[in-house]
Structures are given as structure tokens and as C-alpha cells.
């Protein structure tokens, strides 16, 4: 199951590659240069679109990784159960849905489930703030949204590693993300005065 060509690994690699591609596009195109050139509306908001594309790729990487981990842990538990059964232990059914819900108290499952859940919670505020800042944040709204968005995406990308490492490492992912969202909100409010 650990082969780099396994379908679960390929899904994660391709989605992570998509995040890197959007990152490359976003970091090589200056929002101020686009605005100064009087570009079209699509070109003006392209940097924020790249952040959104990187968010999408990262989030789906987390989802693929979650599903892959559930299946791998389930298969491993079934194999371990078969070995115990051969040694005379009582037969027990290992339920995939119970693995997915974290019912067997597996650390790998807890990490991927928390990563997806926490990213979903944070995304509910990030994405509206990102686009509100770009459209309502004043003359430098696109640049501010791009900066805040990239900070959030980059620090969120290593959330699973930080969560698995525990405190205080988790703060290196969460606090910059909270600060980035607060910055976006501040820019929206400041532009309204």
C-alpha cells in the first residue's frame, strides 16, 4: 500500500502539483503591475483567482489523503484481525464506516479527519473575506487579498504535519491563518471609511 504509484498517492501528488502550479502563477504575477496596466477585470482579479485555485487543490489533496488513509487503516486492521483469528482469538468484524468516524481511536485517522474538518471550518470565513477584500478593499484590495490568501494557504498546507506534531507546532499553522483572515477583515473595514 505504500507504493508511490498507488492511486491514493497519485491523487495527492497531482492535487499538490495543482496547488504548486497555482502558487507559481500567483507569485510570478504582481497585482500592482496588473492594476497599473489598466488590465481587464479578469486580469485584475487573476491573483486572487490563483489563491482560490491553490486553496481548491490543497483542500482536495486533504480529502484524497483522508479517504486513502481510511482505506489503508481499514485494510491494515482487517489483516491484523485475520492474523489474530488464526491464532484462535474471537472473530470480530472491522467496519470501514467505524474507521472513518474515528471509532477505533487510530492516530492517523484522527489527524486526517481533524485536518479536513478544521480546514472546512476555516474556509467558510476565508473565501468570503478573500473576495470581499479583493472587491471592497480599496485600491490595494487585490494585493492585500492576494497576500493574506497566500499566507493562509501556505500555513494551512502544513497543518496535518503540525497537528500530528502537537503543541506548540500547531500554532505555526493556525495563528498565521487567523492573522491572515483578521488582516483581510481589517482591510475591508478600513476601506469603508
C-alpha positions in Angstrom: 0.0 0.0 0.0 2.9 2.4 0.3 4.0 2.4 -3.3 4.4 5.8 -4.8 2.3 4.7 -7.8 -0.6 3.7 -5.6 -3.8 5.6 -6.8 -4.1 7.3 -3.4 -0.6 8.7 -3.6 -1.1 9.7 -7.3 -4.2 11.7 -6.4 -2.4 13.5 -3.6 0.7 14.2 -5.8 -1.5 15.5 -8.7 -3.5 17.8 -6.4 -0.4 19.0 -4.6 1.1 19.7 -8.1 -2.0 21.8 -8.9 -1.5 23.8 -5.7 2.1 24.4 -6.7 1.1 25.5 -10.2 -1.4 28.0 -8.9 1.2 29.2 -6.4 3.7 29.7 -9.3 1.1 31.7 -11.3 0.1 33.8 -8.3 3.6 34.5 -7.1 5.0 35.4 -10.6 2.3 37.9 -11.4 2.4 41.2 -9.5 -1.1 42.5 -8.6 0.2 46.1 -8.7 1.6 45.6 -12.2 -1.8 44.2 -13.4 -3.7 47.1 -11.9 -1.2 49.7 -13.2 -1.6 48.4 -16.8 -5.4 49.0 -16.6 -6.0 45.4 -17.4 -9.3 43.7 -17.8 -11.5 42.7 -14.9 -10.4 39.1 -15.3 -6.7 40.1 -15.3 -7.3 42.4 -12.3 -8.6 39.5 -10.1 -6.3 36.8 -11.5 -4.0 36.9 -8.5 -6.9 36.2 -6.1 -8.2 33.5 -8.5 -4.8 31.8 -8.3 -5.0 31.8 -4.5 -8.5 30.3 -4.8 -7.2 27.7 -7.2 -4.4 26.8 -4.8 -6.9 26.6 -1.9 -9.1 24.2 -4.0 -6.1 22.0 -4.9 -4.9 21.9 -1.3 -8.4 21.1 0.1 -8.9 18.3 -2.4 -5.4 16.9 -1.6 -6.6 16.8 2.1 -9.8 15.0 1.0 -7.9 12.4 -1.1 -5.4 11.9 1.7 -8.3 11.4 4.2 -10.0 8.7 2.0 -6.7 7.0 1.3 -5.8 6.9 5.0 -9.3 5.5 5.9 -8.9 2.6 3.4 -5.3 1.9 4.4 -6.1 1.8 8.1 -9.1 -0.4 7.4 -7.1 -2.9 5.3 -4.4 -3.0 8.0 -6.9 -3.6 10.7 -8.6 -6.4 8.8 -5.2 -8.1 8.1 -4.2 -7.8 11.8 -7.6 -9.3 12.8 -7.1 -12.2 10.4 -3.7 -12.9 12.0 -5.3 -12.8 15.5 -8.1 -15.0 14.3 -5.7 -17.6 13.0 -4.1 -17.7 16.5 -7.5 -18.6 18.0 -8.9 -15.2 19.0 -12.6 -14.4 18.8 -13.9 -13.2 15.3 -14.7 -9.5 15.1 -16.0 -7.5 12.1 -13.9 -4.5 11.2 -16.3 -1.8 9.9 -14.9 0.7 7.4 -17.5 3.3 8.4 -16.5 3.0 12.0 -12.8 3.5 10.9 -13.9 6.7 9.0 -15.7 8.1 12.0 -12.6 7.5 14.2 -14.3 4.8 16.3 -11.2 2.7 16.6 -9.1 5.5 18.0 -6.4 5.4 15.3 -4.0 8.3 15.4 -3.6 8.5 11.5 -7.4 8.7 11.1 -7.6 11.4 13.8 -5.0 13.5 12.0 -6.7 13.4 8.6 -10.2 13.8 9.9 -9.2 16.9 12.0 -7.3 18.3 9.1 -10.3 18.2 6.8 -12.8 19.3 9.5 -10.6 22.3 10.6 -9.9 23.3 7.0 -13.6 23.3 6.2 -14.3 25.4 9.3 -11.6 28.0 8.4 -12.6 28.0 4.7 -16.1 29.2 5.5 -14.6 32.5 6.6 -11.5 32.7 4.4 -13.1 32.5 1.0 -15.7 35.3 1.5 -13.1 37.5 3.2 -10.7 36.9 0.4 -13.1 38.0 -2.3 -14.6 40.8 -0.3 -11.2 42.2 0.4 -10.3 42.0 -3.3 -13.5 43.8 -4.4 -14.2 46.1 -1.5 -10.7 46.6 0.0 -9.9 49.8 -1.8 -7.2 50.5 -4.4 -4.8 47.8 -2.9 -7.6 45.4 -2.1 -6.5 42.8 -4.7 -2.9 43.0 -3.4 -4.0 42.7 0.2 -6.3 39.8 -0.6 -3.5 38.0 -2.5 -1.0 38.5 0.3 -3.5 37.4 3.0 -4.7 34.5 0.9 -1.2 33.1 0.2 -0.3 33.4 3.9 -3.4 31.4 4.8 -2.9 28.7 2.1 0.8 28.2 2.8 0.4 27.9 6.5 -2.6 25.7 6.1 -0.8 23.4 3.8 1.4 22.1 6.6 -1.5 21.8 9.1 -1.5 18.0 9.1 2.2 17.9 9.9 1.8 20.5 12.7 -1.3 18.7 14.1 0.5 15.4 14.2 3.5 17.0 16.0 1.1 18.6 18.5 1.6 21.8 20.6 3.4 24.2 20.2 3.9 23.3 16.5 0.2 23.5 15.7 0.4 27.3 16.5 2.8 27.7 13.5 -0.1 26.7 11.2 -3.1 28.2 13.0 -2.0 31.6 14.3 -0.7 32.9 10.9 -4.0 31.7 9.4 -6.0 33.6 12.0 -3.8 36.7 11.5 -4.3 36.5 7.7 -8.1 36.4 8.0 -8.0 39.3 10.5 -5.9 41.3 8.1 -8.4 40.7 5.3 -11.3 41.8 7.5 -9.3 44.9 8.6 -8.7 45.9 5.0 -12.4 45.6 4.2 -13.4 47.7 7.2 -10.6 50.3 6.7 -11.7 50.8 3.0 -15.3 51.5 4.0 -14.2 54.7 6.0 
